């Protein structure tokens, strides 16, 4: 009986000591939002410490705040709303890592009309990008070294 207990205890200890940790905080941390204009597309870059575990994007004509369900005002004809799982604007001690605006009009872009944080709750981060041209396509992808999420809106 003691031998079986020791084997089970050893197995449990092995599991807990070999589980990798994604990051020190357990989630990716947004630190900055940048934009850029290119020949056929406009780019939104989310600078991060770490990367989200998963993303989910949808096109819509209106968005709301995930906690209050209040509408988030955004200019433009279409909105790409992307939800990032295991991501936030704060660290493990709830200190803000992103202190910029939560709803703003980016300067120097012609198609992209607005960027808004629509969710920042329990390590779920929502970012909405509104744009004028309803025929625009989009691409959301990650890059590393440094970590960042890129949202391209093609005209």
Helices and strands as residue ranges (DSSP letters): H 2-18, E 28-37, E 41-49, E 54-60, E 63-64, E 71-72, E 78-85, E 87-88, E 103-104, E 112-121, E 124-131, E 137-143, E 148-154
